[in-house]
Amino acid sequence: MTVKVEVVEGGVPHQKILIAGLVGSLICIYLTYLNVVSGTQIFAFFGGLGAIIALIWGSHTIKVLASYGIGTGVPSAGMIAFGSGVIAMLFGTKTGIYAPIVTVILAAIIGVILGFLANNVLSMKIPVMIQSLTEMAIVGALTILGFASMMTGSFTLKALASGTMTLMGLSLPSYTVSLIGGSLITVVFFLGAIAIQHPFNACLGPGWKQDRMLTLAAECGFLSMIVAAIMAIPFISVPAAVLAFIIALIGWWYTYTEYITLSKRDAAAWLDAKPIPEQEAQ
């Protein structure tokens, strides 16, 4: 017996989500530069918000790609997004103030190459493959850059790769206590990768609704931001880390309660639904 499960279309067009996600994420990440202007680290939380916006966009990109019958490839899409994104992000951070823009450009190039290989070498022949993998690479790069910016207060390679340690009252540079040197970037990788995969998997089915899935994506993003805020304590000032934690906690609670409300709405709508039609074996 085979059952056909289709993803329902509707809601906000994907192109609008793409534009809003790209622009919103870039603006938020660039707002962390206010730390440099003000000489504080209090604006670090904007990086986490930028990562969440990218995750919401990315979850919908996965929905578009998986609608072509590759639902089991959702985890793979998340891994390839962040695997390619971290490469673009690390190279992009070497360009200083231009880091977010350069990161997007590099990620787009990597994504196009991966999409071409998937369609023309692996012969997957999926119409949206190149665009989707390009978007996923950018989403992965912006998510990692956003969380990294929040945890260190900056989006430059120096801030990510170098830290300081105190020895006999002297502050000495040390790469082992940095985000990259301490391998915490690996944790950031998986915080984003899991958050981007879960929403579509959890909401997939004949009762799929766009608002419910995107709300879950935001909830997963804020949950990851909570963890990132806690990990930020060794790298930025305690007030800045606590502010990021509070914002993440409030955002998580709101999106979580909203998701539960939407889930009850959609569950109630299916109480009197007809059984899923069976597909005859060919």
C-alpha positions in Angstrom: 0.0 0.0 0.0 1.3 3.4 -0.9 0.0 6.7 0.4 0.4 10.0 -1.5 1.2 12.9 0.8 1.4 16.3 -0.9 2.6 19.6 0.5 -0.2 22.2 0.3 0.7 25.4 -1.5 -0.4 28.8 -0.4 0.6 31.6 1.9 3.4 34.1 1.3 5.2 33.5 -2.0 8.7 32.0 -1.5 10.4 34.9 -3.4 9.0 37.4 -0.8 10.3 35.2 2.0 13.7 35.0 0.2 14.0 38.8 -0.1 12.8 39.4 3.5 15.2 36.8 4.8 18.2 38.0 3.0 17.7 41.7 3.7 16.6 41.2 7.2 19.4 38.9 8.1 22.1 41.2 6.6 20.7 44.3 8.4 20.6 42.6 11.8 24.2 41.2 11.4 25.4 44.6 10.3 23.7 46.2 13.4 26.2 44.3 15.6 28.7 46.8 14.2 27.1 49.3 16.6 29.3 47.6 19.2 32.4 49.1 17.5 30.7 52.5 17.1 29.6 52.6 20.8 32.6 50.8 22.3 30.3 48.3 24.0 29.1 44.8 23.3 25.4 45.4 24.2 24.3 45.2 20.5 25.6 41.6 20.0 22.0 40.2 20.2 21.3 41.5 16.8 23.5 38.8 15.4 21.3 36.1 16.9 18.2 37.8 15.4 19.9 37.8 12.0 20.5 34.1 12.3 16.9 33.4 13.2 15.6 35.4 10.2 17.9 33.4 8.0 16.6 30.1 9.5 13.0 31.1 8.9 13.9 31.7 5.2 15.9 28.5 5.0 13.1 26.3 6.4 10.8 27.5 3.6 13.6 26.8 1.1 13.7 23.3 2.3 10.0 23.0 1.9 10.2 24.2 -1.7 13.0 21.7 -2.5 11.4 18.8 -0.6 8.1 19.3 -2.4 9.7 17.6 -5.4 9.5 14.3 -3.6 12.8 14.3 -1.7 11.4 14.6 1.8 14.0 12.1 3.1 16.7 14.5 1.9 15.8 17.2 4.4 18.6 16.4 6.8 21.0 16.2 3.9 19.9 19.7 2.8 20.6 21.1 6.2 24.0 19.6 6.4 25.0 20.7 2.9 23.7 24.2 3.8 25.9 24.6 6.8 28.8 22.6 5.4 29.1 25.0 2.4 28.0 28.0 4.5 30.8 27.7 7.0 33.4 27.8 4.2 32.0 31.0 2.8 31.6 32.5 6.3 35.2 31.9 7.3 36.6 33.4 4.1 34.1 36.3 4.3 35.1 37.3 7.8 38.6 38.2 6.5 37.2 41.2 4.7 36.3 43.3 7.7 33.3 45.6 7.4 32.4 43.9 4.1 32.2 40.5 5.7 28.4 39.9 5.6 28.2 40.9 1.9 31.2 39.0 0.8 30.0 36.0 2.8 26.7 36.1 0.8 28.5 36.3 -2.5 30.9 33.4 -1.7 28.1 31.3 -0.4 26.0 31.9 -3.5 28.9 30.8 -5.7 29.4 27.6 -3.7 25.7 26.9 -3.8 25.5 27.3 -7.6 28.4 24.9 -8.0 26.8 22.3 -5.7 23.4 22.7 -7.4 25.0 22.2 -10.8 26.8 19.1 -9.6 23.6 17.7 -8.1 21.5 18.2 -11.2 24.1 17.5 -13.9 26.6 15.0 -12.4 24.3 13.2 -9.9 21.5 13.6 -12.4 18.9 14.5 -9.8 17.2 16.8 -12.4 15.1 18.8 -10.0 14.0 22.2 -11.4 14.7 24.2 -8.2 17.8 22.4 -7.2 20.4 25.1 -8.2 18.4 27.9 -6.7 17.5 26.0 -3.6 21.1 24.9 -2.8 22.3 28.5 -3.5 19.8 29.8 -1.0 20.7 27.0 1.5 24.4 27.9 1.3 23.6 31.6 1.9 21.3 30.7 4.8 23.9 28.4 6.4 26.6 31.1 6.1 24.4 33.9 7.5 23.2 31.7 10.4 26.7 30.8 11.5 27.9 34.4 11.0 24.9 35.7 13.0 25.4 33.4 16.0 29.1 33.9 15.9 28.6 37.7 15.8 26.3 37.5 18.8 28.8 35.3 20.8 31.8 37.5 20.1 30.3 40.9 19.5 31.8 41.2 16.0 31.8 39.5 12.6 35.5 39.8 11.8 37.9 36.9 11.7 40.1 38.4 14.4 37.2 38.4 16.9 36.3 34.8 16.0 39.8 33.4 16.0 41.6 35.2 18.8 40.8 35.7 22.5 42.7 36.6 25.7 43.7 34.8 28.8 44.9 36.3 32.1 48.3 35.1 33.4 49.8 36.6 36.6 47.6 39.7 36.1 48.5 40.1 32.4 46.1 39.7 29.5 47.7 37.6 26.8 46.4 36.7 23.4 45.3 33.1 23.1 43.7 31.3 20.1 42.5 28.4 22.3 39.9 30.5 24.1 38.4 31.9 20.9 35.2 30.8 19.2 37.1 29.0 16.5 40.1 27.9 18.5 37.8 26.5 21.2 35.8 24.5 18.6 32.6 26.2 19.7 31.9 27.0 16.0 31.1 23.3 15.7 28.3 23.8 18.3 27.1 26.8 16.3 27.1 24.7 13.2 24.7 22.1 14.7 22.6 24.6 16.5 21.7 26.0 13.1 21.6 22.7 11.1 19.1 21.1 13.5 17.0 24.2 13.7 16.7 24.5 9.9 15.8 20.8 9.4 13.2 20.3 12.1 10.3 22.7 11.1 9.5 21.1 7.7 9.9 17.6 9.0 7.6 18.3 12.0 4.9 20.0 9.9 5.0 17.8 6.8 1.8 16.1 5.8 -1.6 16.7 4.3 -2.3 19.3 7.1 0.7 21.5 6.3 0.2 25.2 6.9 2.8 27.8 6.1 2.3 30.0 9.2 2.6 27.0 11.5 5.9 25.8 9.9 7.4 29.3 9.9 6.4 29.9 13.5 8.1 26.6 14.4 11.2 27.7 12.5 11.3 30.9 14.6 10.8 28.9 17.8 13.7 26.6 16.9 15.9 29.6 16.1 15.2 31.3 19.4 15.9 28.0 21.2 19.3 27.8 19.5 19.8 31.5 20.4 19.3 30.7 24.1 22.1 28.1 23.9 24.4 30.5 21.9 23.7 33.3 24.5 24.9 31.0 27.3 28.0 30.1 25.4 28.7 33.8 24.7 29.4 34.5 28.4 33.2 33.8 28.1 33.6 36.0 25.0 31.5 39.1 25.7 30.4 41.1 28.7 28.0 39.5 31.1 25.3 42.3 30.5 25.5 41.8 26.8 25.2 38.0 27.1 22.3 38.3 29.6 20.5 40.7 27.3 20.8 38.3 24.4 19.6 35.5 26.7 16.5 37.4 27.8 15.6 38.4 24.3 16.0 34.8 23.1 13.9 33.5 26.0 11.1 35.9 25.4 11.2 35.2 21.7 11.2 31.4 22.3 8.3 31.6 24.7 6.1 33.7 22.4 6.8 31.5 19.3 6.4 28.3 21.3 3.0 29.3 22.6 2.0 30.6 19.2 3.0 27.3 17.6 1.0 25.3 20.1 -2.0 27.5 19.3 -1.6 26.9 15.6 -1.1 23.2 16.1 -4.4 23.0 18.0 -6.1 24.9 15.2 -4.9 22.6 12.5 -5.5 19.5 14.6 -9.1 20.5 15.1 -9.5 21.2 11.4 -8.6 17.5 10.7 -11.0 15.9 13.2 -13.6 15.3 10.6 -11.2 14.9 7.7 -11.5 12.0 5.2 -8.8 9.3 5.2 -5.8 9.9 3.0 -6.5 8.3 -0.4 -4.5 5.3 -1.3 -2.5 5.2 -4.5 -2.9 2.2 -6.7 0.3 0.3 -7.4 1.5 0.9 -10.9 
